Amino acid sequence: MLGDQQCGCDRTSHTTRLIVLTGGPGAGKTAVLELVRRTLCQHVALLPESASIIFGGGFPRRDTRPARRAAQRAIARVQQELERWVTEEEPVALALCDRGVLDGLAYWPGSPEDFFAELGTTREAQLARYATVIHLRTPPAEAGYNHHNPLRTESPEEAAAIDARIEHVWRDHPRRFIIPNTSDFLEKAQHALMHIRTELPECCRAHFRPSAEPPPPP
């Protein structure tokens, strides 16, 4: 999926930079991605969440150790292929990833060393593949956490614990920005969008329209 707007840039190709939008369940990633789609140009690609592709497509979602490991391996592979596809085919300047490969470590039933060995990669390689990481914090139950997404099965306490683990696994990225919760979700979304805008080349950045009508909250 590409941004809706036309920026007037006549370049036929860009060097694609991968940006991770992450956070625990209910953090608002889907709503922010919709805001990006409405406000940024056709040189911004939005990659779908690999976990939603996997579980929404019928992959068994069981709480056994083998099932959890299999699911995370599958999610990581889909994520890697989405990123490879967009960098090899689409002439986009920015690919916004709904989570990155390292997010799987927050769900992995084993050690970090085991996780990287299973995927045949390293922490350093995964940190280096992304230009920027934007972390939306998960709200507590009293501040808007809900189960509107049918694939969201975690309680508020479980969601908060996952959010903390995600913060930990990305801790060493040199360009990580944490977006705190606010009473007004649009303020949170606009904060994230401004970070995304700074990653665009100048030819696309000038088109940014911060006054676009907001999407509904997550």
C-alpha positions in Angstrom: 0.0 0.0 0.0 1.3 3.5 -0.9 0.6 6.9 0.4 -2.5 8.6 -1.2 -0.9 12.0 -2.1 1.1 13.0 -5.2 4.2 15.0 -4.2 5.3 16.1 -7.7 8.7 14.4 -7.3 9.7 13.1 -10.8 12.3 10.7 -9.6 11.7 7.1 -10.9 13.5 5.5 -8.0 14.8 6.1 -4.5 17.0 4.3 -2.1 14.4 2.7 0.2 14.9 3.2 3.9 13.1 0.9 6.3 11.3 2.5 9.3 9.8 0.4 12.1 6.6 1.4 13.8 6.3 -0.8 16.9 4.8 -0.9 20.3 2.7 -3.3 22.4 -0.9 -4.4 21.6 -3.3 -1.5 21.4 -0.6 1.1 21.0 -2.3 2.7 18.0 -0.1 1.5 15.1 -3.0 0.8 12.8 -4.4 4.2 13.3 -1.0 5.9 12.7 -0.5 3.9 9.5 -3.9 5.1 8.3 -2.9 8.7 9.0 0.4 8.1 7.1 -1.6 6.7 4.1 -3.8 9.7 4.0 -1.2 12.4 4.5 2.1 11.2 2.8 2.9 10.7 -0.8 3.1 7.8 -3.2 6.8 7.3 -2.4 5.9 6.0 1.1 5.0 2.2 1.3 3.1 0.8 4.2 3.9 -2.9 4.9 1.3 -5.0 6.7 1.9 -6.6 10.0 3.3 -10.1 9.5 1.6 -11.5 12.6 -1.8 -10.5 11.2 -1.0 -12.1 7.9 0.1 -15.3 9.6 -2.7 -15.6 12.3 -5.4 -14.1 10.1 -4.6 -16.7 7.4 -5.2 -19.6 9.8 -1.8 -20.4 11.2 -2.4 -22.3 14.5 -2.3 -19.9 17.5 -1.5 -22.2 20.5 0.3 -21.5 23.7 2.7 -24.5 23.5 6.4 -23.9 23.2 6.7 -25.6 19.7 3.7 -23.7 18.4 5.0 -20.3 19.7 8.4 -21.0 18.2 6.9 -22.0 14.8 4.7 -18.9 14.7 7.6 -16.5 15.4 9.8 -18.2 12.8 7.0 -17.8 10.3 6.3 -14.2 11.2 10.0 -13.3 10.9 10.3 -15.0 7.5 7.2 -13.1 6.2 8.6 -9.9 7.5 11.9 -10.4 5.9 10.3 -11.2 2.5 8.0 -8.1 2.7 11.1 -5.9 3.3 13.0 -7.6 0.5 10.1 -7.2 -1.9 9.6 -3.5 -1.2 13.3 -2.7 -1.5 13.8 -4.6 -4.7 10.7 -3.7 -6.6 8.9 -0.5 -5.4 10.5 2.8 -6.2 9.7 4.2 -2.8 11.8 6.4 -0.5 10.4 5.1 2.7 8.9 1.7 3.7 7.1 1.9 7.0 7.0 -1.6 8.6 4.3 -2.5 11.0 6.8 -4.1 13.4 10.3 -5.4 12.6 12.1 -8.7 12.8 13.4 -7.9 16.3 9.8 -7.6 17.6 9.7 -11.4 17.5 12.2 -11.6 20.3 9.7 -10.1 22.6 7.4 -13.1 22.0 10.1 -15.8 21.7 10.0 -18.6 24.3 13.7 -19.0 24.6 17.0 -17.1 24.9 18.0 -14.3 22.5 20.9 -16.5 21.3 18.4 -19.2 20.4 16.2 -16.7 18.5 19.0 -15.5 16.3 20.3 -19.0 15.7 16.9 -20.1 14.6 16.7 -17.2 12.1 20.3 -17.4 11.0 21.0 -13.8 11.8 22.4 -11.6 14.6 21.1 -8.7 16.7 23.5 -6.4 15.0 22.3 -7.3 11.6 18.7 -6.7 12.5 19.4 -3.4 14.2 21.3 -2.2 11.1 18.6 -3.0 8.6 16.3 -0.3 9.9 17.0 3.4 9.7 14.7 4.4 12.5 12.5 2.8 15.1 9.3 4.6 16.4 7.8 3.0 19.5 4.2 3.8 20.4 3.6 3.0 24.1 0.6 0.8 24.9 -2.1 2.6 27.0 -3.3 1.1 30.3 -7.0 -0.1 30.5 -8.2 3.2 32.0 -6.5 5.2 29.1 -8.1 3.4 26.2 -6.7 -0.2 25.8 -9.4 -2.4 24.2 -10.0 -5.5 22.1 -11.4 -3.8 19.0 -8.9 -5.8 16.9 -10.2 -9.4 16.9 -6.6 -10.7 16.8 -5.7 -8.9 20.0 -6.1 -11.4 22.8 -3.9 -9.9 25.5 -5.2 -8.5 28.8 -4.1 -4.9 29.7 -1.5 -6.4 32.0 -0.2 -8.8 29.3 -0.1 -5.9 26.8 1.9 -3.7 29.1 4.4 -6.5 29.7 4.8 -7.1 25.9 5.3 -3.3 25.4 8.1 -3.4 28.0 9.8 -6.3 26.3 9.6 -4.6 22.9 11.2 -1.5 24.4 14.0 -3.7 25.7 14.7 -5.6 22.5 15.1 -2.3 20.5 17.1 -0.6 23.3 20.4 -0.5 21.3 19.0 1.1 18.1 20.8 4.4 17.6 17.6 6.2 16.3 14.8 4.9 18.5 12.0 7.3 19.4 9.4 6.5 22.1 6.0 8.1 21.8 4.3 8.3 25.1 0.5 8.0 25.6 -1.5 11.2 25.7 -5.1 12.0 26.6 -5.7 13.0 23.0 -4.8 10.2 20.6 -4.4 12.6 17.7 -1.5 14.3 19.6 0.2 11.0 19.9 -0.3 10.2 16.3 0.9 13.5 15.1 4.0 13.1 17.2 4.8 9.8 15.5 4.0 11.3 12.1 6.5 14.2 12.5 9.2 11.6 13.2 8.2 9.8 10.0 8.3 13.0 8.0 11.9 13.7 9.0 12.9 10.4 7.3 11.6 11.5 3.9 13.9 13.0 1.2 13.3 16.8 0.7 11.5 16.3 -2.6 8.7 14.3 -0.7 8.9 16.1 2.7 7.6 19.4 1.3 4.2 17.7 0.5 3.5 16.8 4.1 0.0 17.9 5.2 -0.3 17.9 9.0 -3.9 19.1 9.0 -5.4 15.9 7.5 -8.5 14.6 9.2 -7.4 12.1 11.8 -8.3 8.4 11.7 -10.5 6.9 14.5 -8.5 6.0 17.7 -7.4 2.3 18.0 
